[in-house]
């Protein structure tokens, strides 16, 4: 029984050392460097001339990096055990690295192109990028109303555009679907002049249709999206600051309790010393 307890203690101590090693900033910087190196090699593999000259070296580097990433994931799983699988970012890293082990031939060959997803591990490794992504995900519920508003605006203007410009511009506004696609193109300000100018040739007041849509969809709605994301980032930051303050207050409270216990023990010792002196 004693041997089992000793082995368990040794295993727990080993996991603690591995956890400290994995969380060490120097190790994190090393992983970031490997991810950036992998991003460079994956980009170089898109050049036929470079692959013809250095393809063997690039593939060797890619294989070494894959083994290093796999070893890092294995260390994290060993160190954190169940907590690793409860962490969304840990699962993200596990899926991204697992995809890279998909065979390069056969029906799953297309997944090999997903090796570039390893570059996205920068999001989980760099805290500032992770905070931005978490804020964006937190902003999704608030974006629902904005998306609904945009859909209403698109539908109303698509119906109007089909009726107004459909006969003269069938390619852009001939059907409701074509009108929706054209409006999306206008929202991105992509080649919008070649849409508006022909419409103005047949409808002199066409600007009264296009300008309100462009202003509302491109500037107002886009700023609403940005506002929701910025508010989410601010809320996340305030929440983390509040958690940090609570943790600091808890640490101070624990320290005060320890000081209080030490004072009580000192008083008790003084009383015992005084009692011994009186007995003498």
WODACOR-V177426 format. One record per residue. N is the residue number from 1. PHI is phi as a letter, one per 30 degrees, with the letter a starting at -180 (999 if undefined). OMEGA is omega as a letter, one per 40 degrees, with the letter a starting at -180 (* if undefined). Layout:
# WODACOR-V177426
N&PHI&OMEGA + N&PHI&OMEGA
This chain:
# WODACOR-V177426
1&999&i + 2&d&i + 3&d&i + 4&d&i + 5&d&i + 6&d&i + 7&d&i + 8&d&i + 9&d&i + 10&d&i + 11&d&i + 12&d&i + 13&d&i + 14&d&i + 15&d&i + 16&d&i + 17&d&i + 18&d&i + 19&d&i + 20&d&i + 21&d&a + 22&d&a + 23&d&a + 24&d&a + 25&e&i + 26&d&i + 27&d&i + 28&d&i + 29&d&i + 30&d&i + 31&d&i + 32&d&i + 33&d&i + 34&d&i + 35&d&i + 36&d&i + 37&d&i + 38&d&i + 39&d&i + 40&d&a + 41&d&i + 42&d&i + 43&d&i + 44&d&a + 45&d&i + 46&d&i + 47&c&a + 48&d&a + 49&d&i + 50&d&i + 51&d&i + 52&d&a + 53&c&a + 54&b&a + 55&e&a + 56&d&i + 57&d&a + 58&d&i + 59&d&i + 60&d&i + 61&d&i + 62&d&i + 63&d&i + 64&d&i + 65&d&i + 66&d&i + 67&d&i + 68&d&i + 69&d&i + 70&d&i + 71&d&i + 72&d&i + 73&d&i + 74&d&i + 75&d&i + 76&d&i + 77&d&i + 78&d&a + 79&d&a + 80&c&i + 81&h&a + 82&d&a + 83&d&i + 84&d&a + 85&d&i + 86&c&i + 87&c&a + 88&d&a + 89&d&i + 90&d&i + 91&d&i + 92&d&i + 93&d&a + 94&d&a + 95&d&a + 96&d&i + 97&d&a + 98&d&i + 99&d&a + 100&d&i + 101&d&i + 102&d&a + 103&e&a + 104&d&i + 105&b&i + 106&j&a + 107&d&a + 108&c&a + 109&e&a + 110&d&a + 111&d&i + 112&d&i + 113&d&i + 114&d&i + 115&e&a + 116&d&i + 117&d&i + 118&e&i + 119&d&a + 120&d&i + 121&d&i + 122&e&a + 123&d&a + 124&d&a + 125&d&a + 126&d&a + 127&e&a + 128&d&i + 129&d&i + 130&d&i + 131&d&a + 132&d&a + 133&d&i + 134&d&i + 135&d&i + 136&d&i + 137&d&i + 138&d&a + 139&d&a + 140&e&i + 141&e&i + 142&d&i + 143&d&a + 144&e&a + 145&d&i + 146&d&i + 147&d&i + 148&d&i + 149&d&i + 150&d&i + 151&d&i + 152&d&i + 153&d&i + 154&d&a + 155&d&a + 156&d&a + 157&d&i + 158&d&i + 159&d&i + 160&d&a + 161&d&i + 162&d&a + 163&d&a + 164&d&a + 165&c&a + 166&e&a + 167&d&a + 168&c&a + 169&b&a + 170&d&a + 171&d&a + 172&c&a + 173&b&a + 174&d&i + 175&b&i + 176&d&i + 177&d&i + 178&d&i + 179&d&i + 180&d&i + 181&d&i + 182&d&i + 183&d&i + 184&d&i + 185&d&i + 186&d&a + 187&d&i + 188&d&a + 189&h&i + 190&c&i + 191&h&a + 192&d&a + 193&d&i + 194&d&i + 195&c&a + 196&d&a + 197&d&i + 198&d&i + 199&d&i + 200&d&i + 201&d&i + 202&c&i + 203&b&a + 204&d&a + 205&c&a + 206&d&i + 207&d&i + 208&d&i + 209&c&a + 210&d&a + 211&d&i + 212&e&a + 213&d&a + 214&d&a + 215&d&a + 216&d&a + 217&d&a + 218&d&a + 219&c&a + 220&d&a + 221&d&i + 222&d&i + 223&d&i + 224&d&i + 225&e&a + 226&d&i + 227&d&i + 228&d&a + 229&d&i + 230&d&i + 231&d&i + 232&d&i + 233&d&i + 234&d&i + 235&d&i + 236&d&i + 237&d&i + 238&d&i + 239&d&i + 240&d&i + 241&d&i + 242&d&i + 243&d&i + 244&d&i + 245&d&i + 246&d&i + 247&d&i + 248&d&i + 249&d&i + 250&d&i + 251&d&i + 252&d&i + 253&d&i + 254&d&i + 255&d&i + 256&d&i + 257&d&i + 258&d&i + 259&d&i + 260&d&i + 261&d&i + 262&d&i + 263&d&i + 264&d&i + 265&d&i + 266&d&i + 267&d&i + 268&d&i + 269&d&i + 270&d&i + 271&d&i + 272&d&i + 273&d&i + 274&d&i + 275&d&i + 276&d&i + 277&d&i + 278&d&i + 279&d&i + 280&d&*
